[in-house]
């Protein structure tokens, strides 16, 4: 499968495959965020997910995929540091702000800087039409955040710092999107990067949060671990899909398409949390989708 994916790089078929992977990543990333923001402490939720995907990745890293080339170890170290910053900022954001408000801000900040980063690192350049699409998408995303902020009744006392942290988290999203794209392109086998990425990336949060586990009620341990295993498989297909998309096609386009996750997040909040969609929110979600379509059509 690795050879087939590599053969798709820079081809029309690869462009279509990357489109499907980015949209799949968008839906699964929204689900991943909802899993972390659920009833449990977001720090422990993230730790359970990370521990699960590290344990599952270990046999594949050691026994299945080719061993990483020597130059990959500094790249893995850089990815580790960037993702630690992202996870800390994300957990601080989710612990202070309502998911319906902070998630769109995180996702709305990311694509703008990711497109700029892709231009600097990979020489990708958006057309004027594509930048217009980015603007439309971001207007819809931030409009959705403002609408949710005006109607939300929970976490209002901590909303201002939560929004600031959400912007910071969005910056980390852009940073890891471009850096990880660089990393997965630096190795001959993309699945080598994925297996070792998940193994290394899953170490920090379980260690960092070990004291918090002492305060977790016994009755919540099994449900939290179950959430961790589910989240691990969601992470494999979500982060794995977007990384493969950036390997075989445009990093900037993949980053923008992934941010349609805010539409899926609103739908998840409607179905799972009982939030009303309403005409205004539906219009903003349509605006987000329209921005993504403009980016694709004007590329």
Order of alpha helices (4+ residues) and beta strands (2+ residues): alpha-alpha-alpha-alpha-alpha-alpha-alpha-alpha-alpha-alpha-alpha-alpha-alpha
